[in-house]
Structure formats: C-alpha cells, structure tokens
Amino acid sequence: MIQLEKGSRQRITGWIKLAGDKLNQRITVRIPEAGVSRTFNTDASGSAVIDFNADLTLWSPGNPKLYDVTIEAETDQVRDQIGFRSIETKGTEILLNGRPIFLRGVCIHEEAPVRGGRAYSQEDARKLLGWAKELGANFVRLAHYPHNESMIREADRMGIMVWSEIPVYWTILWENPATLENARNQLTDMIGRDKNRAAVVIWSVANETPLSDARLSFLRKLIEHARSLDPTRLMSAAMERHYTDAKTQMIDDPLGEYLDVLGCNEYVGWYDGLPAKADGLEWKTKYQKPLVMSEFGGDALYGHHGDASERWTEEYQENLYRHQLGMLKRIPFLRGTAPWILTDFRSPRRPLPKIQDYWNRKGLISSGGEKKKAFYVMQQYYRELSR
C-alpha cells in the first residue's frame, strides 16, 4: 500500500510485503516524475514500512493525475500507476484534498449496456463511466458488490470517485460466524485489490439492512476490520431511516455512529406516495455528519410517453426527479446524490408484461443506450452544482 498519510497532502506512507525465499532485502521506491527515490530494508518477515515527503500534484476529478511508481527489490520489481489525494470529513462536509466537495453521482450495476451480459472489459467501463461523466457525475456508487478491476482503474484515469461495497444486503444470518467470515473475506479482498486506487474514496459495508442488535454488532466488526486494513478512506453504508411524522424523515440508525458518511436509500414518489409528496418533506439526523442520498428514483420504459401522472412513462419519471431535486436541495447536511440507476438492468423480480419484461426500468438510460427525459433533469442539476 502506497498512499498519502491520513490528514496529510504531502506525506506518503504505506507498507511493502515480500514473498519468496529471500525475505530480508533492500528495496527502493521510485516515483521519477516527483523526483522520489527512497530505499528501505525489509525485516525477517519480508515487511517494510515506508514513510517520506513528496511534492505531488494531487489527484482530483478535475485533474486525475497518476504517477508511475516502481518498487524494486533485489530479486524482483513491480510497477503501477498511482494517484495521491486526501479524503476526510469535517462536520457535515466531505473534503477532497482539504476542500469541500459535493459528490455528484449515480449508481451503476455491473451489466453491459447494448451488448448485454456482465460488464467486464475496459471498453465496458469506459462506456458506463463515460455516460456518468456526460450526466455531470464526479462520483459513482458501484452497487452492490465489488465491480471488476477495469471499472476501478478507468475511474482512476477518468477522475471519477468511487463508492465500493460488499454484498451485505437486506436480511442475512447476522449471528452465524461463517457469514461474518464470508463478509470479512470479501471486504479484505476488495480493499486488498483496490487500496492503491485514488478513485476509491468510500468503502461501504451494507445496503438496506433492517435494524437489530445482531446486525449492528456484525456491521461494527466489519467497519473495525476495514479501518484496520485502510484507515485513510471513508466508511459508509445505505442505512435505515423512518418517518417521525407525515412530513419528517429521521436518520437515527445506530449504525450512523460508526460511519464517516451517512448513506440513505429513499423512493419518495415511487414506492412512497406520489412525486409531490417530496415537496413537504423535511430530513433530519441525530448525527453531525455528511449525507449521501445513495438511491432514489422511479421506473420508466424508454419511449413510453404520457401524462406526468401516468406511472411507467418517461414524463412520470421526469416529474418525479424534479420533485426529488426540490426536496434534496433543502437538506442542509446533504453532500452527495446517487440516483438509482444509470442504466436499466435485468431483474427476475420485475415481470410486468410490455413494461418491465424482467428488467428494472429505473435507469436514466435504457438498456439500448437511449437517454430518458429524467437524464436531462439530473444533468441540469449537476451542471448547476458544478458552477
């Protein structure tokens, strides 16, 4: 692991671990463009801690700077491209490289548009992330599992921040040690693979998990494990929220105490009333922390038109988004949005004939790559935010 020290914008820290027969070696870390050449010695276990200052151009969506980094041992060497940036929170702010930033995002499933099947290639990643950038996004939530490495590396190159999560979803066997071990292993693998990717700013441990003491204990253990592996990134999860009265949504899920960023999924206007219901809603939280609205939206079949009050039409979805954005703008601690979802995706739980046909139609873009009317509503909002 090689990255900026937490809270610093010039101190590089990390560790190197050798394998093989000769574990005690002299190793050199080189970042030629930054004028860095530093030598360390590994111990008897093959480990070395690295720590040095460097004059760096920091990675950001506006300038996704990557450096060629080489680690040379006596018997081998490894090369990678690594960006350096800091990410932290202060009160309800999210700070990238010490400056407040709003996460203009969208959720993405690992499904290839137009071609169909799993999105796995560099080309797939460029298409999906390219659409996200066209939307105005500087951030994507990769739901609800670690996506392939092409997505993460392209996000690094394209300057798109990433929320990466493991599939701890809905109700699972919270008290089963094997379930916890499975989740820990997935978290370990995700962090192990992507720990040097500047694009990844949030590790997420859960999505829509119902409240219980066992669930809280399970997720606390995952959060502690993630922090032990990587203390530099932010921790989040899509938490629970509830109505305290007809016009107030409250975020007081006990999990929020242990997270850096609050995440919430809500479907006001689709599963929860009509779009205009959003106009009178107020959001509150017991935590002095930033909120990313990690899901919202509604279904529309591309090319199906009608009145704004007719469900499944592009006009209904467009109208829903307009009411949603009016509500979101009134949340004082909101620091990011990730509507559900960039593109339509296959779903056996969606059988409605001639409308769904086993597709989730909440995409801002159809499975064939056509942009729906709501895409342009969200695009305009992000353009206003980026001015």
Secondary structure as the mmCIF struct_conf table of DSSP 4:
data_model
#
loop_
_struct_conf.conf_type_id
_struct_conf.id
_struct_conf.beg_label_comp_id
_struct_conf.beg_label_asym_id
_struct_conf.beg_label_seq_id
_struct_conf.end_label_comp_id
_struct_conf.end_label_asym_id
_struct_conf.end_label_seq_id
STRN STRN1 ILE A 2 LEU A 4
HELX_LH_PP_P HELX_LH_PP_P1 GLU A 5 GLU A 5
TURN_TY1_P TURN_TY1_P1 LYS A 6 GLY A 7
BEND BEND1 ARG A 9 GLN A 10
STRN STRN2 ARG A 11 LYS A 17
BEND BEND2 GLY A 20 ASP A 21
BEND BEND3 ASN A 24 ASN A 24
STRN STRN3 ARG A 26 ILE A 31
HELX_RH_3T_P HELX_RH_3T_P1 PRO A 32 ALA A 34
TURN_TY1_P TURN_TY1_P2 GLY A 35 GLY A 35
STRN STRN4 VAL A 36 ASN A 41
TURN_TY1_P TURN_TY1_P3 ALA A 44 SER A 45
BEND BEND4 GLY A 46 GLY A 46
STRN STRN5 SER A 47 ASN A 53
HELX_LH_PP_P HELX_LH_PP_P2 THR A 57 TRP A 59
STRN STRN6 SER A 60 SER A 60
TURN_TY1_P TURN_TY1_P4 PRO A 61 GLY A 62
STRN STRN7 ASN A 63 ASN A 63
STRN STRN8 TYR A 67 GLU A 72
BEND BEND5 GLU A 74 THR A 75
STRN STRN9 GLN A 77 ILE A 82
STRN STRN10 ILE A 87 LYS A 90
TURN_TY1_P TURN_TY1_P5 GLY A 91 THR A 92
STRN STRN11 GLU A 93 LEU A 96
TURN_TY1_P TURN_TY1_P6 ASN A 97 GLY A 98
STRN STRN12 ARG A 99 PRO A 100
STRN STRN13 LEU A 103 ILE A 108
BEND BEND6 GLU A 110 GLU A 110
STRN STRN14 GLU A 111 GLU A 111
TURN_TY1_P TURN_TY1_P7 PRO A 113 ARG A 115
BEND BEND7 GLY A 117 GLY A 117
STRN STRN15 ARG A 118 ARG A 118
BEND BEND8 SER A 121 SER A 121
HELX_RH_AL_P HELX_RH_AL_P1 GLN A 122 LEU A 135
TURN_TY1_P TURN_TY1_P8 GLY A 136 GLY A 136
BEND BEND9 ASN A 138 ASN A 138
STRN STRN16 PHE A 139 LEU A 142
BEND BEND10 HIS A 144 TYR A 145
HELX_LH_PP_P HELX_LH_PP_P3 PRO A 146 ASN A 148
HELX_RH_AL_P HELX_RH_AL_P2 GLU A 149 MET A 158
TURN_TY1_P TURN_TY1_P9 GLY A 159 GLY A 159
STRN STRN17 MET A 161 GLU A 165
STRN STRN18 TYR A 169 TYR A 169
BEND BEND11 TRP A 170 THR A 171
TURN_TY1_P TURN_TY1_P10 TRP A 174 GLU A 175
HELX_RH_AL_P HELX_RH_AL_P3 PRO A 177 ASP A 194
TURN_TY1_P TURN_TY1_P11 LYS A 195 ASN A 196
TURN_TY1_P TURN_TY1_P12 ALA A 198 ALA A 199
STRN STRN19 VAL A 200 ASN A 207
BEND BEND12 GLU A 208 GLU A 208
HELX_LH_PP_P HELX_LH_PP_P4 THR A 209 LEU A 211
HELX_RH_AL_P HELX_RH_AL_P4 ASP A 213 LEU A 229
TURN_TY1_P TURN_TY1_P13 PRO A 231 THR A 232
BEND BEND13 ARG A 233 ARG A 233
STRN STRN20 LEU A 234 MET A 239
STRN STRN21 HIS A 242 ASP A 245
TURN_TY1_P TURN_TY1_P14 ALA A 246 LYS A 247
STRN STRN22 THR A 248 ILE A 251
HELX_RH_3T_P HELX_RH_3T_P2 PRO A 254 TYR A 258
BEND BEND14 ASP A 260 VAL A 261
STRN STRN23 LEU A 262 ASN A 265
STRN STRN24 VAL A 268 VAL A 268
TURN_TY1_P TURN_TY1_P15 GLY A 269 TYR A 271
STRN STRN25 ASP A 272 ASP A 272
BEND BEND15 GLY A 273 GLY A 273
HELX_RH_3T_P HELX_RH_3T_P3 PRO A 275 GLY A 280
STRN STRN26 GLU A 282 THR A 285
BEND BEND16 LYS A 286 TYR A 287
BEND BEND17 LYS A 289 LYS A 289
STRN STRN27 LEU A 291 GLU A 295
STRN STRN28 ALA A 300 ALA A 300
TURN_TY1_P TURN_TY1_P16 TYR A 302 GLY A 303
TURN_TY1_P TURN_TY1_P17 ALA A 308 SER A 309
BEND BEND18 GLU A 310 GLU A 310
TURN_TY1_P TURN_TY1_P18 ARG A 311 ARG A 311
STRN STRN29 TRP A 312 TRP A 312
BEND BEND19 THR A 313 THR A 313
HELX_RH_AL_P HELX_RH_AL_P5 GLU A 314 LEU A 328
TURN_TY1_P TURN_TY1_P19 LYS A 329 ARG A 330
TURN_TY1_P TURN_TY1_P20 PRO A 332 PHE A 333
STRN STRN30 LEU A 334 THR A 337
BEND BEND20 TRP A 340 TRP A 340
BEND BEND21 LEU A 342 LEU A 342
STRN STRN31 THR A 343 THR A 343
STRN STRN32 PHE A 345 ARG A 346
TURN_TY1_P TURN_TY1_P21 PRO A 348 ARG A 349
TURN_TY1_P TURN_TY1_P22 PRO A 353 GLN A 356
BEND BEND22 ASP A 357 TYR A 358
STRN STRN33 TRP A 359 ASN A 360
BEND BEND23 LEU A 364 LEU A 364
STRN STRN34 ILE A 365 ILE A 365
TURN_TY1_P TURN_TY1_P23 SER A 367 GLY A 368
BEND BEND24 GLY A 369 GLY A 369
HELX_LH_PP_P HELX_LH_PP_P5 GLU A 370 GLU A 370
STRN STRN35 LYS A 371 LYS A 371
HELX_LH_PP_P HELX_LH_PP_P6 LYS A 372 LYS A 372
HELX_RH_AL_P HELX_RH_AL_P6 LYS A 373 LEU A 385
TURN_TY1_P TURN_TY1_P24 SER A 386 SER A 386
#
